[in-house]
Amino acid sequence: MKEFKADLTKLGSLQIVRKHVFNGQSKILSDAMVYELKEEICSYLQVDFNDVQLVGSGKMGFSIKPTRRYGDFNDDSDLDIAIVSPYLFQKVWKEAFAYKKGGAYWPRSDSFFQFLSTGWVRPDKLPSSEHFEFTGRWWDFFNELTKSAKYGPYKIRAGLYQSWFFLEEYQKICVEQCMEEVEK
């Protein structure tokens, strides 16, 4: 955390994201565990291995989210995975559009499409799994990974990004908030 905080005054937000969020080893999982986790995810979702990225406190050892800023990773923390796949993103987008266009009731649709406009799919905003097949497959897979406890006693959660640009931009938001706090 010390190096991260020092870099807040020396580097730009994109460089901090690349150095601390995307680069280096996880402070929580061994390299072998990160490899196995990524391998399981890319195999199941049929995405490229390098497009599966451990992020957040599971990567850095502490959180930069406003509600947990600089809080250490602990037993209540999640392992957050970012999945970058234009193909999968577009597939979900088309299915969600068709679902909404068909007139189905979906209480979180406005929130889903708001996140979609920022280049990512938040699975918790998808229609319920009984009406939207992708939702059920997604949650079943990540819940099974969690239950396996192969990666510790942590929930494993993931977001789906349209491109690396949107993932970087999303990560930059929290980094820029950290930078603003240093300037005060």
C-alpha positions as a Markdown table, in Angstrom:
| # | Residue | x | y | z |
|---|---|---|---|---|
| 1 | Met | 0.0 | 0.0 | 0.0 |
| 2 | Lys | 2.9 | 2.3 | 0.8 |
| 3 | Glu | 4.2 | 2.2 | -2.8 |
| 4 | Phe | 0.7 | 2.7 | -4.2 |
| 5 | Lys | 0.2 | 5.8 | -2.0 |
| 6 | Ala | 3.6 | 7.2 | -3.1 |
| 7 | Asp | 2.7 | 6.7 | -6.7 |
| 8 | Leu | -0.4 | 8.7 | -6.3 |
| 9 | Thr | 1.7 | 11.9 | -6.4 |
| 10 | Lys | 4.2 | 10.7 | -9.1 |
| 11 | Leu | 2.2 | 8.9 | -11.8 |
| 12 | Gly | -0.9 | 9.4 | -13.8 |
| 13 | Ser | -4.0 | 7.4 | -13.1 |
| 14 | Leu | -3.6 | 5.1 | -16.1 |
| 15 | Gln | 0.0 | 4.3 | -15.1 |
| 16 | Ile | -1.1 | 3.5 | -11.6 |
| 17 | Val | -3.8 | 1.2 | -12.8 |
| 18 | Arg | -1.4 | -0.6 | -15.1 |
| 19 | Lys | 1.3 | -0.8 | -12.4 |
| 20 | His | -0.8 | -1.8 | -9.4 |
| 21 | Val | -4.1 | -3.2 | -10.6 |
| 22 | Phe | -3.0 | -5.1 | -13.7 |
| 23 | Asn | 0.7 | -5.8 | -13.2 |
| 24 | Gly | 2.5 | -7.9 | -10.7 |
| 25 | Gln | 1.5 | -10.8 | -8.4 |
| 26 | Ser | -1.6 | -11.1 | -6.3 |
| 27 | Lys | -1.0 | -10.3 | -2.6 |
| 28 | Ile | -3.6 | -13.0 | -1.7 |
| 29 | Leu | -3.3 | -15.9 | -4.1 |
| 30 | Ser | -0.2 | -17.7 | -5.2 |
| 31 | Asp | 0.8 | -17.5 | -8.8 |
| 32 | Ala | -0.3 | -21.2 | -9.2 |
| 33 | Met | -3.8 | -20.4 | -7.8 |
| 34 | Val | -4.2 | -17.3 | -10.1 |
| 35 | Tyr | -3.2 | -19.5 | -13.1 |
| 36 | Glu | -5.7 | -22.2 | -12.1 |
| 37 | Leu | -8.5 | -19.7 | -11.5 |
| 38 | Lys | -7.9 | -18.0 | -14.8 |
| 39 | Glu | -7.6 | -21.3 | -16.6 |
| 40 | Glu | -11.0 | -22.5 | -15.2 |
| 41 | Ile | -12.7 | -19.2 | -16.2 |
| 42 | Cys | -11.3 | -18.9 | -19.7 |
| 43 | Ser | -12.1 | -22.5 | -20.4 |
| 44 | Tyr | -15.7 | -22.2 | -19.2 |
| 45 | Leu | -16.4 | -18.9 | -20.9 |
| 46 | Gln | -14.4 | -19.6 | -24.0 |
| 47 | Val | -12.4 | -16.4 | -23.7 |
| 48 | Asp | -8.6 | -15.8 | -24.1 |
| 49 | Phe | -6.5 | -16.5 | -21.0 |
| 50 | Asn | -5.0 | -13.0 | -21.0 |
| 51 | Asp | -8.5 | -11.5 | -21.0 |
| 52 | Val | -9.2 | -12.8 | -17.5 |
| 53 | Gln | -7.7 | -10.4 | -14.9 |
| 54 | Leu | -7.8 | -10.6 | -11.1 |
| 55 | Val | -8.4 | -7.1 | -9.8 |
| 56 | Gly | -9.3 | -5.3 | -6.6 |
| 57 | Ser | -8.2 | -6.1 | -3.1 |
| 58 | Gly | -7.6 | -9.8 | -4.1 |
| 59 | Lys | -4.9 | -8.5 | -6.4 |
| 60 | Met | -3.5 | -5.6 | -4.4 |
| 61 | Gly | -4.1 | -6.8 | -0.9 |
| 62 | Phe | -6.2 | -3.7 | -0.1 |
| 63 | Ser | -9.3 | -2.0 | -1.5 |
| 64 | Ile | -9.4 | 1.4 | -3.3 |
| 65 | Lys | -13.2 | 1.5 | -3.5 |
| 66 | Pro | -14.6 | 4.5 | -1.6 |
| 67 | Thr | -16.6 | 2.4 | 0.9 |
| 68 | Arg | -13.6 | 0.3 | 1.9 |
| 69 | Arg | -10.7 | 2.7 | 0.9 |
| 70 | Tyr | -7.4 | 1.2 | 2.0 |
| 71 | Gly | -9.1 | -1.6 | 3.9 |
| 72 | Asp | -7.1 | -4.8 | 3.9 |
| 73 | Phe | -8.3 | -7.9 | 2.1 |
| 74 | Asn | -10.0 | -10.1 | 4.7 |
| 75 | Asp | -12.3 | -13.2 | 5.0 |
| 76 | Asp | -15.3 | -11.0 | 4.0 |
| 77 | Ser | -13.6 | -9.8 | 0.8 |
| 78 | Asp | -14.4 | -11.1 | -2.7 |
| 79 | Leu | -12.0 | -12.2 | -5.3 |
| 80 | Asp | -12.9 | -9.8 | -8.2 |
| 81 | Ile | -12.4 | -10.9 | -11.7 |
| 82 | Ala | -12.5 | -8.7 | -14.8 |
| 83 | Ile | -13.3 | -10.5 | -18.1 |
| 84 | Val | -12.6 | -8.6 | -21.3 |
| 85 | Ser | -14.4 | -10.1 | -24.2 |
| 86 | Pro | -16.0 | -8.1 | -27.0 |
| 87 | Tyr | -17.7 | -11.2 | -28.3 |
| 88 | Leu | -19.3 | -12.3 | -25.0 |
| 89 | Phe | -20.2 | -8.7 | -24.2 |
| 90 | Gln | -22.0 | -8.2 | -27.4 |
| 91 | Lys | -23.8 | -11.6 | -27.1 |
| 92 | Val | -25.1 | -10.6 | -23.6 |
| 93 | Trp | -26.0 | -7.1 | -24.9 |
| 94 | Lys | -28.0 | -8.6 | -27.8 |
| 95 | Glu | -29.8 | -11.1 | -25.5 |
| 96 | Ala | -30.6 | -8.4 | -23.0 |
| 97 | Phe | -31.9 | -6.1 | -25.7 |
| 98 | Ala | -34.1 | -8.8 | -27.2 |
| 99 | Tyr | -35.4 | -9.7 | -23.7 |
| 100 | Lys | -36.4 | -6.1 | -22.9 |
| 101 | Lys | -37.8 | -5.5 | -26.4 |
| 102 | Gly | -40.0 | -8.6 | -25.9 |
| 103 | Gly | -41.7 | -6.7 | -23.0 |
| 104 | Ala | -40.5 | -8.9 | -20.2 |
| 105 | Tyr | -40.5 | -7.4 | -16.7 |
| 106 | Trp | -37.0 | -6.7 | -15.5 |
| 107 | Pro | -36.7 | -4.5 | -12.5 |
| 108 | Arg | -33.0 | -3.7 | -12.9 |
| 109 | Ser | -33.0 | -3.1 | -16.6 |
| 110 | Asp | -32.4 | 0.7 | -16.3 |
| 111 | Ser | -29.4 | 0.0 | -14.1 |
| 112 | Phe | -28.1 | -2.7 | -16.4 |
| 113 | Phe | -28.2 | -0.5 | -19.4 |
| 114 | Gln | -26.6 | 2.4 | -17.5 |
| 115 | Phe | -23.6 | 0.1 | -16.7 |
| 116 | Leu | -23.7 | -1.2 | -20.3 |
| 117 | Ser | -23.2 | 2.4 | -21.5 |
| 118 | Thr | -19.9 | 2.5 | -19.6 |
| 119 | Gly | -18.7 | -0.7 | -21.3 |
| 120 | Trp | -19.4 | -3.4 | -18.8 |
| 121 | Val | -22.0 | -5.9 | -17.7 |
| 122 | Arg | -22.7 | -6.3 | -14.0 |
| 123 | Pro | -24.2 | -9.7 | -13.7 |
| 124 | Asp | -26.2 | -8.7 | -10.6 |
| 125 | Lys | -28.2 | -6.4 | -12.9 |
| 126 | Leu | -29.2 | -9.1 | -15.4 |
| 127 | Pro | -32.7 | -10.5 | -15.5 |
| 128 | Ser | -33.3 | -13.4 | -13.1 |
| 129 | Ser | -31.9 | -16.7 | -14.1 |
| 130 | Glu | -35.3 | -18.4 | -14.5 |
| 131 | His | -36.0 | -16.0 | -17.4 |
| 132 | Phe | -32.5 | -15.3 | -18.8 |
| 133 | Glu | -30.3 | -18.4 | -19.4 |
| 134 | Phe | -27.0 | -16.5 | -19.4 |
| 135 | Thr | -27.7 | -15.3 | -15.8 |
| 136 | Gly | -28.2 | -18.8 | -14.5 |
| 137 | Arg | -25.1 | -20.2 | -16.2 |
| 138 | Trp | -22.9 | -17.2 | -15.0 |
| 139 | Trp | -24.0 | -17.5 | -11.3 |
| 140 | Asp | -23.9 | -21.3 | -11.3 |
| 141 | Phe | -20.3 | -21.3 | -12.5 |
| 142 | Phe | -19.0 | -18.6 | -10.1 |
| 143 | Asn | -20.9 | -20.0 | -7.2 |
| 144 | Glu | -19.5 | -23.4 | -7.8 |
| 145 | Leu | -16.0 | -21.9 | -8.0 |
| 146 | Thr | -16.7 | -20.2 | -4.6 |
| 147 | Lys | -18.0 | -23.4 | -3.1 |
| 148 | Ser | -15.0 | -25.4 | -4.2 |
| 149 | Ala | -12.9 | -23.4 | -1.8 |
| 150 | Lys | -9.9 | -24.1 | -4.1 |
| 151 | Tyr | -9.0 | -20.4 | -4.0 |
| 152 | Gly | -9.8 | -19.8 | -0.3 |
| 153 | Pro | -13.0 | -19.1 | 1.6 |
| 154 | Tyr | -13.8 | -16.1 | -0.6 |
| 155 | Lys | -16.7 | -15.3 | -2.9 |
| 156 | Ile | -15.5 | -15.2 | -6.5 |
| 157 | Arg | -17.3 | -12.5 | -8.5 |
| 158 | Ala | -16.7 | -11.2 | -12.0 |
| 159 | Gly | -17.7 | -8.4 | -14.4 |
| 160 | Leu | -17.7 | -8.6 | -18.1 |
| 161 | Tyr | -16.0 | -5.7 | -20.1 |
| 162 | Gln | -16.4 | -4.8 | -23.7 |
| 163 | Ser | -12.7 | -3.9 | -24.1 |
| 164 | Trp | -9.6 | -3.1 | -22.1 |
| 165 | Phe | -10.3 | 0.6 | -22.6 |
| 166 | Phe | -13.5 | 0.3 | -20.5 |
| 167 | Leu | -11.8 | -1.8 | -17.8 |
| 168 | Glu | -9.0 | 0.7 | -17.5 |
| 169 | Glu | -11.4 | 3.6 | -17.4 |
| 170 | Tyr | -13.4 | 1.9 | -14.7 |
| 171 | Gln | -10.3 | 1.2 | -12.6 |
| 172 | Lys | -9.1 | 4.8 | -13.1 |
| 173 | Ile | -12.2 | 6.2 | -11.4 |
| 174 | Cys | -11.2 | 4.9 | -8.0 |
| 175 | Val | -7.5 | 5.7 | -8.6 |
| 176 | Glu | -8.4 | 9.3 | -9.4 |
| 177 | Gln | -10.5 | 9.6 | -6.3 |
| 178 | Cys | -7.5 | 8.4 | -4.3 |
| 179 | Met | -5.4 | 11.0 | -6.0 |
| 180 | Glu | -7.9 | 13.7 | -5.2 |
| 181 | Glu | -7.8 | 12.7 | -1.5 |
| 182 | Val | -4.0 | 13.0 | -1.5 |
| 183 | Glu | -4.2 | 16.6 | -2.9 |
| 184 | Lys | -6.5 | 17.8 | -0.1 |
